[in-house]
Amino acid sequence: MDKNELAQLRVAIVGGGYGGAAAALALSKIGMNVKVYEQAPGMTEVGAGIGLRPETVQFFRDYDGFDAIAAVSSPSDKFQILTADGHEIFAEEWPGINDFPQPNKTRMIHRADFIDALRSILPDGVLVLNHKLTDIVDNGDSATLTFENGETVTADVVIGADGIRSLVRHKFFTPKPPVFARTHAYRIVIDAKDAEGMLVDGNLQLFMDNKGTMIYFLPLLHRNQVSFDITVLSEDDAWAPDITKEYLLEKLEGFDPRLIEITRNLDMDKLVSRSGYDIDSVDNWHTDSIAIMGDAAHSMLWHQGQGANTAVMDAGGLAEAFLEADSAPEALALFQAKRKPITDELQAVSRQSWDPDNVDTAFPGAQGGH
Ligand SMILES: Cc1cc2nc3c(=O)[nH]c(=O)nc-3n(C[C@H](O)[C@H](O)[C@H](O)COP(=O)(O)OP(=O)(O)OC[C@H]3O[C@@H](n4cnc5c(N)ncnc54)[C@H](O)[C@@H]3O)c2cc1C
């Protein structure tokens, strides 16, 4: 579509998380008329870190967001997998670092800093807070959104970036609920002084035992902090499971004594506890005027650290599809054709988790993103 056609399309994005905000950035940069409707009154991200992969870093270079992201993140060369007691099983450079005009190291970032930075580079007026979608009607060549506050909006294109419990997905694409993965994640950010001397470089370390317990030690060097994430197997499917420090210490039997000491000193009031859920692959992501992206389209488990990264890469795929296609319906179909094969594979790989007796790469299966 040419510049004039793009400028005339009204785009409404539901959800201002990583996916929705990145889509708003990319689509506004190519000249589209975009609004993002977010249910929350402000920022709600949990205290934890994630790694932005080389292709995600390239997305931000392409859409003038790199400086904002780089200011609140630190570079990382590799991902190391270790036994529970700290013996290296495998170490591998992040895939894709040298695939771009300049090296793009993975960037470690606090989730709250990421969403703050992303929202700060959106053009004024694009992000509309306090708008919870309660209904959506597909009119064929447009769609009408109704919000909890009574407002309605009609747009030519609606993008559902409304996360794992997506209303847009549920109404149009599948009634299936999220699937419990019999796993929990307990996440917290700690200061370097509480990290038992383990914060030595920017690389991600994954410690794991043979009983399905893992610790992700994710350095946030620029903050002099570490994101410390413990994941365990569990049959308790509560969305935010209630756990104690004693329970955690039991799970960590046999782990490096420094990791146990860190855990012994955790402030449990700051720990965010969450059950692991994903969704089955969704056959179709779009109508002629509505599409889903990010977790709404392909929520996956965290084992590959790709959920937020794929949400951002969807944003790039969406912008490319609008530039390449001749109409909005064609663009939404092209978006699915570009992105779904990649995310289908990552969703499947993420369900496999890790097997400490059988690790021959830190990045099994698809590497995603491109
Ligand atoms: C324990 C854990 C660890 C993870 N670790 C990593 C990692 O290391 N690397 C990685 O890349 N990913 C990781 N992820 C996955 C990552 O968090 C998600 O994939 C990512 O947040 C998806 O972004 P999104 O924008 O699609 O959805 P979300 O971040 O869920 O954003 C959806 C937004 O939509 C809004 N919304 C929802 N419903 C409505 C409505 N009705 N109306 C208006 N707004 C609405 C929400 O408030 C929210 O702001 C992890 C996830 C978990 C649970």
The ligand as a Gaussian input file, in Angstrom:
#p B3LYP/6-31G(d) Opt

LIG

0 1
 C        7.414000     -16.294000      34.034000
 C        7.545000     -15.710000      32.659000
 C        8.816000     -15.459000      32.145000
 C        8.963000     -14.944000      30.855000
 N       10.207000     -14.709000      30.370000
 C       10.353000     -14.223000      29.123000
 C       11.643000     -13.966000      28.570000
 O       12.665000     -14.177000      29.217000
 N       11.734000     -13.481000      27.306000
 C       10.618000     -13.233000      26.558000
 O       10.767000     -12.794000      25.406000
 N        9.385000     -13.456000      27.040000
 C        9.222000     -13.945000      28.293000
 N        7.981000     -14.171000      28.792000
 C        6.808000     -13.979000      27.914000
 C        6.393000     -12.529000      27.794000
 O        6.146000     -11.968000      29.059000
 C        5.118000     -12.449000      26.954000
 O        5.249000     -13.248000      25.817000
 C        4.877000     -11.008000      26.530000
 O        4.540000     -10.258000      27.665000
 C        3.781000     -10.939000      25.478000
 O        3.555000      -9.586000      25.141000
 P        2.109000      -9.153000      24.625000
 O        2.196000      -7.683000      24.396000
 O        1.675000     -10.026000      23.517000
 O        1.126000      -9.479000      25.830000
 P        1.102000      -8.825000      27.319000
 O        2.457000      -8.439000      27.760000
 O        0.326000      -9.776000      28.118000
 O        0.278000      -7.494000      27.082000
 C       -1.102000      -7.519000      26.849000
 C       -1.652000      -6.146000      27.205000
 O       -3.034000      -6.113000      26.861000
 C       -3.757000      -5.503000      27.902000
 N       -5.142000      -6.022000      27.826000
 C       -5.545000      -7.288000      28.053000
 N       -6.877000      -7.384000      27.892000
 C       -7.309000      -6.147000      27.537000
 C       -8.596000      -5.597000      27.256000
 N       -9.716000      -6.370000      27.310000
 N       -8.682000      -4.294000      26.918000
 C       -7.565000      -3.502000      26.868000
 N       -6.316000      -3.972000      27.166000
 C       -6.206000      -5.264000      27.488000
 C       -3.012000      -5.907000      29.166000
 O       -3.282000      -5.049000      30.253000
 C       -1.571000      -5.840000      28.698000
 O       -1.015000      -4.548000      28.879000
 C        7.808000     -14.673000      30.076000
 C        6.531000     -14.900000      30.600000
 C        6.398000     -15.405000      31.886000
 C        5.016000     -15.652000      32.432000

